[in-house]
Amino acid sequence: MDGILVVNKPQGMTSHDVVDFIRRRFSIKKVGHAGTLDPMATGVLVMLIGKYTKSSNTLLAEDKEYEAELVLGGTSDTGDAWGNIKASDKNISFDEAEIRNVFNKFLGEIDQHPPMYSAVKVNGRKLYELARIGLSVDRKPRKIVINRLGISKIELPRVSFELTCSKGTYVRQLCSDIGEALGCGAYLSRLNRTRSGRFAIDKALELDTLRNFKALDLEERLLIL
């Protein structure tokens, strides 16, 4: 069985959890994915089945789109609401123009330091492994591109926004950097991937639907490029 399956990943599962689910449910040996989503995140997870596991690098290189929300006035060790939150005593009574001005500074090609809670390796160790034992190390910035960064709602301390970005972008880190630029701290509170490359969420299958599929049902829903 070979093809691409677009899944709407639920909150609370890792990307690898979804890979394991597909493997076990349909007895398929070769299953991978094209772009990790954190357990807190939901949305488009492109599953690669059979010979399409060899296409991961090509599909990983494509832009992603997200709907997200950040909370101003605090920081998180993981960069999101599932980490240890430290409240800030800084004023967050910003007007809309101030917030939009800071957001605009992150458009285009920028340098982004990967967060400590990430799978990026430094000296052969994954950063999250070091973070879990209380260590923090210097991380080299990486070039990323944010093509679109639009605010959809401001209800302080929460700011909802949408973005289109290149591979390797950490939205958690983007929220932290926006908070730092505003001087009050911020962390990611919601993240939903609405598109990964050419694959949009309106074509994504829910895991509950897949639980009722037989192998033939799955094969009929696979996309062939």
Secondary structure as GFF3:
##gff-version 3
##sequence-region A 1 225
A	DSSP	beta_strand	3	9	.	.	.	ID=ss1
A	DSSP	alpha_helix	15	26	.	.	.	ID=ss2
A	DSSP	beta_strand	31	33	.	.	.	ID=ss3
A	DSSP	beta_strand	42	49	.	.	.	ID=ss4
A	DSSP	three_ten_helix	50	55	.	.	.	ID=ss5
A	DSSP	alpha_helix	56	60	.	.	.	ID=ss6
A	DSSP	beta_strand	64	72	.	.	.	ID=ss7
A	DSSP	beta_strand	74	76	.	.	.	ID=ss8
A	DSSP	beta_strand	85	87	.	.	.	ID=ss9
A	DSSP	alpha_helix	96	104	.	.	.	ID=ss10
A	DSSP	beta_strand	108	112	.	.	.	ID=ss11
A	DSSP	beta_strand	121	122	.	.	.	ID=ss12
A	DSSP	beta_strand	125	126	.	.	.	ID=ss13
A	DSSP	alpha_helix	127	132	.	.	.	ID=ss14
A	DSSP	beta_strand	142	155	.	.	.	ID=ss15
A	DSSP	beta_strand	158	165	.	.	.	ID=ss16
A	DSSP	alpha_helix	171	182	.	.	.	ID=ss17
A	DSSP	beta_strand	186	196	.	.	.	ID=ss18
A	DSSP	beta_strand	199	200	.	.	.	ID=ss19
A	DSSP	three_ten_helix	201	203	.	.	.	ID=ss20
A	DSSP	beta_strand	205	206	.	.	.	ID=ss21
A	DSSP	alpha_helix	207	211	.	.	.	ID=ss22
A	DSSP	alpha_helix	215	221	.	.	.	ID=ss23
###
